[in-house]
């Protein structure tokens, strides 16, 4: 039999990696059947992966002030309308269900993911009756720090437009650093003209609103005024400058995220993060000391070489246990993304102590908890907050 030649080294690993996934079976089962599990490893498109990766890097490495999403509200084969990913057509509710199932497997709290799913179900219902020019307002205050969330939240502002038999939603995520619940309450009252009576982050997260008497621009101005936001959008501009370079490398790595082993996927992500950090520092500080390294990333060198050279663990993100540990994003549109799905972000206890809870000087996880305190906190969170 003629020997097969693979132009992409990860093409040859498809069957091996899927078999490896089946062996991990019980530890990584998600919603539905094994067919669903195997399908989600490979079904995301290059375009979906690039969008998700830019969103991920924008949140964790560039800390962008604003990030834009495009979503569509369209029917599936059965005629049911849902809010969907623009590229894959997957229902956003399905993505949220995946995030819930994944967190259940590792006994992590799911209260935020349940609130996000409930919000998306409500949006599906509200969008059926929405019209061109209607606005969406959806607040996502920061989740509990002890669960690994950063100290920033988001408010999403969307605009609805009719597209054939469906609709298109231009959604903007506005990042809010260290904002208090009271500020979210006041902002929502400014926009809606009433006090919703919410006191907890999950109350806001589960309750998107349709607004008809204010357009997207007017809502954003009220948010900027309430939270004293700067208008220069410096970090978003930095990401925009780096966008083409990061997108090109993401496409190069696409089959790794689809088919490679867990360790290879993580190394590919670290390589992308390290490239993003180099570009950010060059654009922000005029730091050209790593220009030759950046040229190596942009060269035609094999991807295996890039990963072998640049896959060291990047710095921990300030104010968050995410990114280089476990992904706990305060952005509901990031949950169930192709980046999150392709990598198991269960963290290791390899950080020096002492534990921030019990004070024992033993190895800790990325949030500063020893294994015993981490398990206790997760069990308590699951029992007290899970739906």
C-alpha positions as CSV (number, residue, x, y, z in Angstrom):
1,X,0.0,0.0,0.0
2,X,1.3,3.4,-0.9
3,X,2.5,5.4,2.1
4,X,0.3,8.4,2.9
5,X,2.0,11.8,3.1
6,X,0.4,14.5,5.3
7,X,1.2,18.1,4.5
8,X,-0.1,19.2,8.0
9,X,1.5,17.2,10.8
10,X,-1.7,17.3,12.8
11,X,-3.8,15.8,10.0
12,X,-2.2,12.5,10.8
13,X,-3.2,12.8,14.4
14,X,-7.0,13.1,13.9
15,X,-7.8,9.4,14.6
16,X,-5.2,9.2,17.4
17,X,-6.4,12.2,19.2
18,X,-10.1,11.2,18.9
19,X,-9.2,7.8,20.3
20,X,-7.3,9.5,23.1
21,X,-10.4,11.6,23.8
22,X,-12.5,8.4,24.0
23,X,-10.0,6.9,26.4
24,X,-10.5,10.0,28.6
25,X,-14.2,9.4,28.1
26,X,-15.9,9.5,31.5
27,X,-13.7,12.4,32.7
28,X,-14.6,14.7,29.8
29,X,-18.2,13.7,28.8
30,X,-20.3,16.7,28.1
31,X,-24.0,17.1,27.1
32,X,-25.5,14.4,24.9
33,X,-23.7,11.5,23.5
34,X,-20.1,10.5,22.6
35,X,-21.0,11.6,19.0
36,X,-21.5,15.2,20.3
37,X,-18.1,15.0,22.1
38,X,-16.3,13.9,19.1
39,X,-18.1,16.4,16.8
40,X,-17.2,19.5,18.8
41,X,-13.5,18.8,18.6
42,X,-13.4,19.3,14.9
43,X,-16.5,21.2,13.8
44,X,-15.5,24.8,14.4
45,X,-14.4,26.8,11.4
46,X,-11.2,28.8,11.0
47,X,-13.3,32.0,11.1
48,X,-15.0,30.9,14.3
49,X,-11.7,30.0,15.9
50,X,-10.1,33.4,14.9
51,X,-13.0,35.3,16.3
52,X,-12.9,33.4,19.5
53,X,-9.1,33.7,19.8
54,X,-9.2,37.4,19.2
55,X,-11.9,37.7,21.9
56,X,-9.9,35.6,24.3
57,X,-6.6,37.5,23.7
58,X,-8.5,40.8,23.8
59,X,-10.0,40.1,27.2
60,X,-6.9,38.5,28.9
61,X,-3.8,40.0,27.1
62,X,-4.9,43.3,25.8
63,X,-7.7,44.1,28.3
64,X,-9.6,45.8,25.5
65,X,-12.1,48.5,26.5
66,X,-14.6,47.5,23.8
67,X,-15.0,44.4,21.7
68,X,-17.6,43.9,18.9
69,X,-19.5,40.7,18.1
70,X,-21.8,39.9,15.3
71,X,-24.6,37.3,16.0
72,X,-27.5,36.2,13.9
73,X,-31.0,35.3,14.9
74,X,-32.1,32.6,12.5
75,X,-34.0,29.4,12.1
76,X,-32.7,25.8,12.2
77,X,-33.9,22.9,10.1
78,X,-36.9,22.5,12.3
79,X,-37.9,26.1,11.9
80,X,-36.9,27.2,15.5
81,X,-35.3,30.6,15.8
82,X,-32.3,31.0,18.0
83,X,-29.5,33.5,18.6
84,X,-26.5,31.9,16.8
85,X,-22.8,32.1,16.2
86,X,-22.3,34.0,13.0
87,X,-19.8,31.5,11.5
88,X,-20.9,28.1,12.8
89,X,-24.6,28.8,13.1
90,X,-24.5,27.0,16.5
91,X,-27.1,28.2,19.0
92,X,-25.7,30.4,21.8
93,X,-27.9,28.5,24.2
94,X,-26.1,25.3,23.1
95,X,-22.8,26.9,23.8
96,X,-24.1,27.9,27.3
97,X,-25.3,24.3,27.9
98,X,-21.8,23.0,27.0
99,X,-20.2,25.4,29.5
100,X,-22.6,24.2,32.2
101,X,-22.0,20.5,31.5
102,X,-18.2,21.0,31.4
103,X,-18.2,22.8,34.8
104,X,-20.4,20.1,36.4
105,X,-17.8,17.5,35.4
106,X,-15.2,19.1,37.6
107,X,-17.6,20.0,40.5
108,X,-17.2,23.7,39.8
109,X,-20.0,26.2,40.6
110,X,-22.4,26.7,37.7
111,X,-24.6,29.5,38.9
112,X,-23.2,32.0,36.5
113,X,-23.4,29.7,33.5
114,X,-27.0,28.9,34.4
115,X,-27.8,32.6,34.6
116,X,-26.1,33.1,31.2
117,X,-28.1,30.3,29.6
118,X,-31.3,31.7,31.1
119,X,-30.5,35.1,29.6
120,X,-29.9,33.6,26.2
121,X,-33.2,31.8,26.3
122,X,-34.9,35.1,27.2
123,X,-33.1,36.8,24.4
124,X,-34.3,34.2,21.9
125,X,-37.9,34.9,23.0
126,X,-37.5,38.7,23.0
127,X,-35.8,38.8,19.6
128,X,-38.8,37.1,18.0
129,X,-40.7,40.3,18.5
130,X,-37.9,42.8,18.1
131,X,-37.6,45.3,15.2
132,X,-34.9,47.0,13.2
133,X,-33.4,49.7,15.4
134,X,-34.2,48.1,18.7
135,X,-31.4,48.0,21.2
136,X,-30.2,45.3,23.7
137,X,-28.8,46.0,27.1
138,X,-27.2,43.2,29.1
139,X,-25.1,43.6,32.2
140,X,-22.5,41.0,33.5
141,X,-20.9,42.2,36.7
142,X,-17.8,40.4,37.9
143,X,-18.2,36.9,39.3
144,X,-16.9,35.8,42.7
145,X,-13.1,36.2,43.0
146,X,-12.9,33.0,45.0
147,X,-14.2,31.2,42.0
148,X,-11.4,32.5,39.7
149,X,-13.1,35.5,38.1
150,X,-11.3,38.7,37.4
151,X,-12.3,42.0,39.0
152,X,-13.8,43.4,35.9
153,X,-17.3,43.0,34.3
154,X,-19.1,43.9,31.1
155,X,-22.2,45.6,29.8
156,X,-23.3,44.5,26.4
157,X,-25.1,46.9,24.1
158,X,-26.6,45.5,20.9
159,X,-28.5,46.8,17.9
160,X,-31.0,44.7,16.0
161,X,-31.4,44.8,12.2
162,X,-33.6,42.7,9.9
163,X,-31.8,40.3,7.5
164,X,-34.1,38.4,5.3
165,X,-36.3,36.1,7.3
166,X,-33.9,36.5,10.3
167,X,-32.1,39.2,12.1
168,X,-28.5,40.4,12.7
169,X,-27.3,41.7,16.1
170,X,-24.3,43.9,16.4
171,X,-23.2,43.5,20.0
172,X,-20.5,45.5,21.7
173,X,-18.9,44.3,25.0
174,X,-17.9,47.3,27.2
175,X,-15.3,46.3,29.8
176,X,-15.8,47.9,33.3
177,X,-12.9,47.7,35.8
178,X,-13.7,47.2,39.5
179,X,-17.3,48.5,39.1
180,X,-19.6,48.2,42.0
181,X,-23.1,46.6,41.9
182,X,-24.5,50.1,42.8
183,X,-23.0,51.5,39.6
184,X,-24.6,48.8,37.5
185,X,-28.0,49.5,39.2
186,X,-27.6,53.2,38.4
187,X,-26.6,52.6,34.8
188,X,-29.5,50.3,34.2
189,X,-31.9,52.8,35.8
190,X,-30.4,55.6,33.5
191,X,-31.1,53.5,30.5
192,X,-34.4,51.8,31.4
193,X,-36.0,54.5,33.5
194,X,-36.7,52.1,36.3
195,X,-34.9,50.3,39.1
196,X,-34.9,46.6,38.4
197,X,-34.3,45.8,42.1
198,X,-31.3,43.6,41.4
199,X,-28.7,43.1,44.2
200,X,-26.6,40.2,42.9
201,X,-24.4,39.8,39.8
202,X,-26.4,36.8,38.7
203,X,-29.6,38.8,38.7
204,X,-28.2,41.2,36.1
205,X,-26.6,38.4,34.2
206,X,-29.8,36.5,33.8
207,X,-31.9,39.5,32.7
208,X,-31.1,41.1,29.3
209,X,-33.5,43.9,28.2
210,X,-34.8,45.2,24.9
211,X,-34.8,49.0,24.6
212,X,-36.9,50.9,22.0
213,X,-36.6,54.5,23.0
214,X,-32.7,54.8,22.9
215,X,-30.4,53.7,20.1
216,X,-27.1,52.0,20.6
217,X,-25.0,55.2,20.5
218,X,-27.2,56.9,23.1
219,X,-27.0,53.9,25.5
220,X,-23.2,53.8,25.2
221,X,-22.9,57.5,26.0
222,X,-24.9,56.9,29.2
223,X,-22.7,54.0,30.2
224,X,-19.6,56.0,29.6
225,X,-20.9,58.9,31.7
226,X,-22.0,56.6,34.6
227,X,-18.7,54.7,34.7
228,X,-16.4,57.6,33.7
229,X,-14.9,55.7,30.8
230,X,-12.1,57.0,28.7
231,X,-12.8,57.7,25.1
232,X,-9.3,56.8,23.6
233,X,-9.9,53.0,23.6
234,X,-6.1,52.6,23.6
235,X,-6.1,48.8,24.2
236,X,-8.7,48.1,21.6
237,X,-6.6,50.0,19.1
238,X,-3.6,47.9,20.0
239,X,-5.5,44.7,19.4
240,X,-6.7,46.1,16.1
241,X,-3.1,46.7,15.0
242,X,-2.1,43.2,16.0
243,X,-5.3,41.6,14.6
244,X,-4.0,40.4,11.2
245,X,-0.8,38.9,12.6
246,X,-2.6,37.1,15.4
247,X,-5.3,35.9,13.0
248,X,-2.7,34.5,10.6
249,X,-1.0,32.5,13.3
250,X,-4.3,31.2,14.7
251,X,-5.2,29.8,11.3
252,X,-1.8,28.1,11.1
253,X,-2.6,26.5,14.5
254,X,-6.2,25.6,13.7
255,X,-5.7,21.9,13.2
256,X,-3.8,21.7,16.5
257,X,-6.9,23.1,18.3
258,X,-9.1,20.6,16.4
259,X,-7.1,17.4,16.6
260,X,-4.0,17.5,18.7
261,X,-3.4,16.2,22.2
262,X,-4.3,18.2,25.3
263,X,-0.7,19.2,25.9
264,X,-0.1,20.3,22.3
265,X,-3.2,22.4,22.3
266,X,-2.2,24.2,25.5
267,X,1.3,24.8,24.1
268,X,-0.2,26.3,21.0
269,X,-2.3,28.6,23.1
270,X,0.7,29.7,25.1
271,X,2.6,30.3,21.9
272,X,-0.2,32.6,20.7
273,X,-0.4,34.4,24.0
274,X,3.3,35.0,24.0
275,X,3.2,36.4,20.5
276,X,0.3,38.6,21.5
277,X,2.3,40.0,24.5
278,X,5.3,40.8,22.2
279,X,3.1,42.7,19.8
280,X,1.2,44.5,22.6
281,X,4.5,45.7,24.2
282,X,5.9,46.7,20.8
283,X,2.9,48.8,19.9
284,X,2.3,50.2,23.4
285,X,5.9,51.0,24.4
286,X,7.7,51.2,21.1
287,X,9.7,48.2,22.4
288,X,11.5,46.9,19.3
289,X,14.0,44.8,21.3
290,X,12.0,41.7,20.3
291,X,11.6,42.6,16.6
292,X,13.6,39.6,15.4
293,X,11.5,37.3,17.5
294,X,8.3,38.7,16.0
295,X,9.8,38.2,12.5
296,X,10.4,34.5,13.5
297,X,6.6,34.2,14.3
298,X,5.8,35.7,10.9
299,X,8.2,33.5,9.0
300,X,7.4,30.3,7.2
301,X,9.1,28.2,9.8
302,X,7.2,25.0,10.8
303,X,4.6,25.4,13.5
304,X,6.3,22.7,15.5
305,X,9.4,24.9,15.7
306,X,7.5,27.9,16.8
307,X,5.8,25.9,19.6
308,X,9.1,24.3,20.7
309,X,10.6,27.8,21.1
310,X,7.8,29.9,22.4
311,X,5.3,27.7,24.3
312,X,6.5,28.6,27.8
313,X,3.7,29.5,30.2
314,X,2.9,33.2,29.9
315,X,2.6,35.5,32.9
316,X,-0.5,35.2,35.0
317,X,-3.2,37.7,34.2
318,X,-3.5,40.4,36.8
319,X,-6.7,40.3,38.9
320,X,-7.8,37.0,37.5
321,X,-7.2,33.3,37.8
322,X,-8.0,32.9,34.1
323,X,-6.0,32.4,31.0
324,X,-2.9,30.5,32.2
325,X,-4.9,28.6,34.7
326,X,-8.6,28.0,34.4
327,X,-10.8,30.0,32.0
328,X,-13.3,31.9,34.1
329,X,-14.5,34.7,31.9
330,X,-17.0,37.3,33.0
331,X,-18.0,37.6,29.4
332,X,-21.1,35.4,28.7
333,X,-20.4,35.4,25.0
334,X,-17.0,33.7,25.6
335,X,-18.4,30.7,27.3
336,X,-18.6,27.6,25.1
337,X,-16.2,29.2,22.6
338,X,-14.0,27.1,20.4
339,X,-11.0,28.1,22.5
340,X,-12.6,26.9,25.7
341,X,-14.0,23.7,24.2
342,X,-10.7,22.6,22.6
343,X,-8.6,22.8,25.8
344,X,-9.2,21.3,29.3
345,X,-8.2,24.1,31.6
346,X,-8.3,22.1,34.8
347,X,-5.4,23.7,36.7
348,X,-2.5,22.2,38.6
349,X,-1.3,22.8,42.2
350,X,2.2,23.9,41.3
351,X,2.3,27.4,42.8
352,X,4.2,28.2,46.0
353,X,2.2,28.7,49.3
354,X,1.0,29.7,51.7
355,X,-2.7,29.0,51.0
356,X,-4.7,32.2,51.2
357,X,-7.4,30.4,53.2
358,X,-5.8,28.0,55.7
359,X,-2.3,29.6,55.7
360,X,-0.5,26.3,55.2
361,X,2.8,26.7,53.3
362,X,2.1,24.0,50.7
363,X,1.7,24.0,46.9
364,X,-1.4,25.9,45.7
365,X,-3.4,26.4,42.6
366,X,-3.5,29.6,40.4
367,X,-6.0,31.3,42.8
368,X,-3.8,30.8,45.9
369,X,-5.8,27.9,47.4
370,X,-4.2,24.6,48.4
371,X,-5.9,21.5,47.1
372,X,-7.9,20.8,50.2
373,X,-9.3,24.4,50.4
374,X,-9.9,24.4,46.7
375,X,-12.0,21.2,46.8
376,X,-13.9,22.5,49.8
377,X,-14.6,25.9,48.2
378,X,-15.8,24.2,45.0
379,X,-18.1,21.8,46.8
380,X,-19.6,24.6,48.9
381,X,-20.0,26.7,45.8
382,X,-21.7,23.9,43.9
383,X,-24.1,23.0,46.7
384,X,-25.0,26.6,47.6
385,X,-25.1,28.2,44.2
386,X,-25.7,25.6,41.5
387,X,-29.2,25.5,40.0
